[in-house]
Amino acid sequence: MDCDKKKEQTRKRQQALRDRRKALGQKTVSSVLSNKEFEMLTEICAFFAPPGQPLTEDEAVSSMINRFHSFIPALRVTLGKCDKCSRELPTGCDGFFKGDTECWHTLNRIQLHQLTRPKDFVRTIKLET
């Protein structure tokens, strides 16, 4: 009976937690990380935390999402428009003209990944100020 009571308390506690998260608009995302990636996440948690208070994995991921998302406007300006379809990049024609020598998706899609390296973020931020 005692075991059933503990299970019921745990169930209620977990339901209350789910209800609070739902009320706050929080979503749960799970991810599978390699050992190396988890080590890097642990290092990020320690490096960006206030002294003596390492970030949780959730806080670190949330912080990284906010940081990367803040770079999108500057990256959009840097990317500009496609020479073939004249649409905003990185979406452009969604690859409709891929293969055409004037289409950004043919040769320059890699440019987006190169722009997202940390040294380029610093360069991009300096362009805005």
MIDOSE-1310 file (N, C-alpha, C; in nm, 2 decimals, decimal comma, always signed):
residues 129
mdcd	+0,08/-0,12/+0,00/+0,00/+0,00/+0,00/+0,09/+0,13/+0,00; +0,19/+0,13/+0,08/+0,28/+0,24/+0,08/+0,34/+0,27/-0,05; +0,38/+0,16/-0,13/+0,43/+0,18/-0,26/+0,33/+0,24/-0,35; +0,20/+0,20/-0,34/+0,10/+0,26/-0,42/+0,08/+0,41/-0,39
kkke	+0,09/+0,44/-0,26/+0,07/+0,58/-0,22/+0,19/+0,67/-0,28; +0,31/+0,62/-0,28/+0,42/+0,69/-0,34/+0,41/+0,71/-0,49; +0,36/+0,60/-0,56/+0,34/+0,61/-0,70/+0,23/+0,72/-0,73; +0,13/+0,72/-0,65/+0,02/+0,82/-0,67/+0,07/+0,96/-0,65
qtrk	+0,15/+0,98/-0,55/+0,21/+1,11/-0,52/+0,30/+1,16/-0,63; +0,38/+1,06/-0,68/+0,47/+1,09/-0,79/+0,39/+1,13/-0,92; +0,29/+1,05/-0,95/+0,20/+1,08/-1,06/+0,14/+1,22/-1,05; +0,09/+1,25/-0,94/+0,03/+1,39/-0,92/+0,13/+1,50/-0,93
rqqa	+0,25/+1,48/-0,88/+0,36/+1,57/-0,88/+0,40/+1,60/-1,03; +0,42/+1,49/-1,10/+0,46/+1,50/-1,24/+0,35/+1,57/-1,33; +0,22/+1,53/-1,30/+0,11/+1,60/-1,37/+0,11/+1,75/-1,34; +0,13/+1,79/-1,21/+0,14/+1,93/-1,18/+0,25/+2,00/-1,25
lrdr	+0,37/+1,93/-1,26/+0,48/+1,99/-1,34/+0,44/+2,01/-1,49; +0,38/+1,91/-1,55/+0,34/+1,92/-1,69/+0,23/+2,03/-1,70; +0,14/+2,05/-1,61/+0,04/+2,15/-1,61/+0,11/+2,29/-1,60; +0,21/+2,31/-1,51/+0,28/+2,43/-1,50/+0,35/+2,47/-1,63
rkal	+0,42/+2,37/-1,69/+0,49/+2,39/-1,81/+0,40/+2,43/-1,92; +0,29/+2,36/-1,93/+0,19/+2,39/-2,03/+0,13/+2,54/-2,02; +0,11/+2,58/-1,89/+0,06/+2,71/-1,87/+0,16/+2,82/-1,90; +0,29/+2,79/-1,89/+0,39/+2,88/-1,93/+0,43/+2,87/-2,07
gqkt	+0,37/+2,78/-2,15/+0,40/+2,77/-2,29/+0,53/+2,70/-2,32; +0,58/+2,63/-2,22/+0,71/+2,56/-2,24/+0,69/+2,43/-2,31; +0,79/+2,39/-2,40/+0,78/+2,27/-2,47/+0,91/+2,19/-2,43; +0,89/+2,06/-2,44/+1,00/+1,97/-2,41/+1,06/+1,91/-2,55
vssv	+1,19/+1,92/-2,56/+1,26/+1,87/-2,68/+1,37/+1,78/-2,63; +1,37/+1,66/-2,68/+1,48/+1,57/-2,65/+1,58/+1,56/-2,76; +1,70/+1,53/-2,73/+1,80/+1,52/-2,84/+1,90/+1,41/-2,80; +1,95/+1,34/-2,90/+2,05/+1,23/-2,87/+2,19/+1,29/-2,91
lsnk	+2,28/+1,29/-2,81/+2,41/+1,35/-2,83/+2,51/+1,24/-2,82; +2,62/+1,26/-2,90/+2,73/+1,17/-2,88/+2,81/+1,21/-2,75; +2,90/+1,12/-2,71/+2,98/+1,15/-2,59/+3,05/+1,28/-2,61; +3,11/+1,30/-2,72/+3,19/+1,43/-2,75/+3,10/+1,55/-2,74
efem	+2,98/+1,54/-2,80/+2,88/+1,65/-2,80/+2,84/+1,68/-2,65; +2,81/+1,57/-2,58/+2,77/+1,59/-2,44/+2,89/+1,66/-2,36; +3,01/+1,62/-2,38/+3,12/+1,68/-2,32/+3,13/+1,83/-2,35; +3,11/+1,86/-2,48/+3,11/+2,00/-2,52/+3,00/+2,08/-2,45
ltei	+2,88/+2,02/-2,44/+2,76/+2,08/-2,38/+2,80/+2,11/-2,23; +2,86/+2,01/-2,17/+2,90/+2,03/-2,03/+3,00/+2,14/-2,01; +3,10/+2,15/-2,11/+3,19/+2,26/-2,10/+3,12/+2,40/-2,12; +3,02/+2,40/-2,21/+2,95/+2,53/-2,24/+2,87/+2,56/-2,11
caff	+2,81/+2,47/-2,04/+2,74/+2,49/-1,91/+2,83/+2,56/-1,81; +2,95/+2,50/-1,80/+3,05/+2,56/-1,70/+3,10/+2,69/-1,74; +3,13/+2,71/-1,87/+3,20/+2,83/-1,92/+3,11/+2,95/-1,91; +2,98/+2,94/-1,95/+2,89/+3,06/-1,96/+2,82/+3,08/-1,83
appg	+2,84/+3,00/-1,73/+2,76/+3,02/-1,60/+2,82/+3,12/-1,51; +2,74/+3,18/-1,42/+2,80/+3,26/-1,32/+2,89/+3,18/-1,23; +2,99/+3,24/-1,16/+3,08/+3,17/-1,08/+3,02/+3,08/-0,98; +3,06/+2,95/-0,98/+3,01/+2,85/-0,88/+2,87/+2,80/-0,91
qplt	+2,81/+2,84/-1,02/+2,67/+2,79/-1,05/+2,66/+2,75/-1,20; +2,71/+2,62/-1,23/+2,70/+2,58/-1,37/+2,56/+2,58/-1,42; +2,54/+2,61/-1,55/+2,41/+2,61/-1,61/+2,36/+2,47/-1,62; +2,24/+2,44/-1,62/+2,18/+2,31/-1,65/+2,19/+2,30/-1,81
edea	+2,18/+2,18/-1,85/+2,18/+2,15/-2,00/+2,07/+2,23/-2,06; +1,95/+2,23/-2,00/+1,83/+2,30/-2,06/+1,86/+2,45/-2,07; +1,92/+2,51/-1,97/+1,96/+2,65/-1,97/+2,06/+2,68/-2,08; +2,16/+2,60/-2,09/+2,26/+2,62/-2,19/+2,20/+2,61/-2,33
vssm	+2,12/+2,51/-2,36/+2,06/+2,50/-2,49/+1,97/+2,62/-2,52; +1,89/+2,66/-2,42/+1,80/+2,78/-2,44/+1,88/+2,90/-2,47; +2,00/+2,92/-2,40/+2,08/+3,03/-2,42/+2,14/+3,03/-2,56; +2,18/+2,91/-2,61/+2,24/+2,90/-2,74/+2,13/+2,93/-2,85
inrf	+2,01/+2,88/-2,83/+1,90/+2,91/-2,92/+1,88/+3,06/-2,93; +1,87/+3,13/-2,82/+1,85/+3,27/-2,82/+1,97/+3,35/-2,88; +2,09/+3,30/-2,85/+2,21/+3,37/-2,91/+2,21/+3,35/-3,06; +2,20/+3,23/-3,11/+2,20/+3,21/-3,26/+2,08/+3,28/-3,33
hsfi	+1,97/+3,27/-3,26/+1,85/+3,34/-3,32/+1,87/+3,49/-3,34; +1,94/+3,55/-3,25/+1,97/+3,69/-3,25/+2,06/+3,73/-3,37; +2,13/+3,64/-3,43/+2,21/+3,66/-3,55/+2,14/+3,65/-3,68; +2,02/+3,60/-3,68/+1,95/+3,58/-3,81/+1,93/+3,71/-3,88
palr	+1,88/+3,82/-3,82/+1,86/+3,94/-3,90/+1,99/+3,99/-3,97; +2,10/+3,99/-3,91/+2,23/+4,03/-3,97/+2,27/+3,93/-4,08; +2,25/+3,80/-4,06/+2,28/+3,70/-4,16/+2,19/+3,72/-4,28; +2,06/+3,76/-4,26/+1,97/+3,78/-4,38/+2,03/+3,90/-4,46
vtlg	+2,07/+4,00/-4,40/+2,13/+4,12/-4,47/+2,25/+4,08/-4,54; +2,34/+4,00/-4,48/+2,46/+3,96/-4,54/+2,43/+3,87/-4,66; +2,33/+3,78/-4,65/+2,30/+3,69/-4,76/+2,23/+3,76/-4,88; +2,15/+3,85/-4,85/+2,08/+3,93/-4,95/+1,98/+3,85/-5,03
kcdk	+1,98/+3,87/-5,16/+1,88/+3,80/-5,25/+1,95/+3,72/-5,35; +1,88/+3,62/-5,40/+1,93/+3,52/-5,51/+1,94/+3,60/-5,64; +2,05/+3,58/-5,71/+2,07/+3,64/-5,84/+1,97/+3,58/-5,95; +1,92/+3,46/-5,93/+1,84/+3,39/-6,02/+1,69/+3,43/-6,00
csre	+1,64/+3,42/-5,88/+1,50/+3,44/-5,86/+1,47/+3,57/-5,78; +1,57/+3,64/-5,74/+1,55/+3,77/-5,66/+1,47/+3,76/-5,53; +1,47/+3,64/-5,48/+1,40/+3,62/-5,35/+1,50/+3,62/-5,24; +1,45/+3,65/-5,12/+1,53/+3,66/-5,00/+1,60/+3,52/-4,97
lptg	+1,73/+3,53/-4,93/+1,80/+3,41/-4,89/+1,79/+3,39/-4,74; +1,80/+3,27/-4,69/+1,85/+3,15/-4,76/+1,74/+3,07/-4,83; +1,61/+3,11/-4,82/+1,50/+3,03/-4,88/+1,51/+3,04/-5,03; +1,50/+3,16/-5,08/+1,50/+3,18/-5,22/+1,39/+3,10/-5,29
cdgf	+1,43/+3,03/-5,39/+1,33/+2,95/-5,47/+1,31/+2,81/-5,41; +1,36/+2,79/-5,29/+1,36/+2,66/-5,22/+1,42/+2,55/-5,31; +1,52/+2,58/-5,39/+1,59/+2,49/-5,47/+1,53/+2,46/-5,60; +1,42/+2,53/-5,64/+1,35/+2,50/-5,77/+1,45/+2,52/-5,88
fkgd	+1,54/+2,62/-5,88/+1,63/+2,64/-5,99/+1,77/+2,58/-5,96; +1,78/+2,49/-5,86/+1,90/+2,43/-5,82/+1,96/+2,36/-5,95; +2,08/+2,38/-5,97/+2,15/+2,33/-6,10/+2,18/+2,44/-6,19; +2,10/+2,55/-6,19/+2,12/+2,66/-6,27/+2,24/+2,74/-6,21
tecw	+2,33/+2,78/-6,30/+2,45/+2,85/-6,25/+2,43/+2,98/-6,18; +2,31/+3,04/-6,20/+2,28/+3,17/-6,13/+2,21/+3,14/-6,00; +2,16/+3,02/-5,97/+2,09/+2,99/-5,85/+2,18/+2,98/-5,73; +2,15/+3,04/-5,62/+2,23/+3,04/-5,50/+2,24/+2,90/-5,44
htln	+2,13/+2,82/-5,46/+2,13/+2,68/-5,41/+2,23/+2,59/-5,48; +2,27/+2,63/-5,60/+2,36/+2,54/-5,68/+2,50/+2,54/-5,62; +2,56/+2,65/-5,59/+2,70/+2,65/-5,54/+2,71/+2,72/-5,40; +2,62/+2,80/-5,36/+2,65/+2,89/-5,25/+2,57/+2,85/-5,12
riql	+2,50/+2,74/-5,12/+2,43/+2,70/-5,00/+2,53/+2,68/-4,88; +2,65/+2,64/-4,91/+2,75/+2,62/-4,81/+2,79/+2,76/-4,75; +2,76/+2,87/-4,81/+2,79/+3,00/-4,76/+2,72/+3,02/-4,63; +2,60/+2,97/-4,61/+2,52/+2,99/-4,49/+2,60/+2,92/-4,37
hqlt	+2,65/+2,80/-4,39/+2,73/+2,74/-4,29/+2,86/+2,81/-4,26; +2,92/+2,87/-4,36/+3,04/+2,94/-4,33/+3,01/+3,07/-4,26; +2,90/+3,13/-4,28/+2,86/+3,25/-4,21/+2,83/+3,23/-4,07; +2,79/+3,11/-4,03/+2,75/+3,08/-3,89/+2,87/+3,04/-3,80
rpkd	+2,99/+3,05/-3,85/+3,11/+3,02/-3,76/+3,12/+3,14/-3,67; +3,17/+3,12/-3,55/+3,18/+3,23/-3,45/+3,25/+3,35/-3,49; +3,37/+3,33/-3,57/+3,44/+3,45/-3,61/+3,36/+3,54/-3,70; +3,27/+3,48/-3,78/+3,19/+3,55/-3,87/+3,07/+3,62/-3,79
fvrt	+3,03/+3,57/-3,68/+2,93/+3,63/-3,60/+2,99/+3,76/-3,55; +3,11/+3,77/-3,51/+3,17/+3,89/-3,46/+3,18/+3,99/-3,57; +3,22/+3,94/-3,69/+3,23/+4,03/-3,81/+3,09/+4,09/-3,84; +2,99/+4,00/-3,84/+2,85/+4,04/-3,87/+2,80/+4,15/-3,77
ikle	+2,83/+4,12/-3,64/+2,78/+4,21/-3,54/+2,85/+4,35/-3,56; +2,98/+4,35/-3,59/+3,04/+4,48/-3,61/+2,98/+4,56/-3,73; +2,93/+4,49/-3,83/+2,87/+4,56/-3,94/+2,74/+4,63/-3,90; +2,67/+4,58/-3,80/+2,55/+4,64/-3,76/+2,57/+4,77/-3,68
t	+2,68/+4,77/-3,60/+2,70/+4,89/-3,51/+2,76/+5,01/-3,58
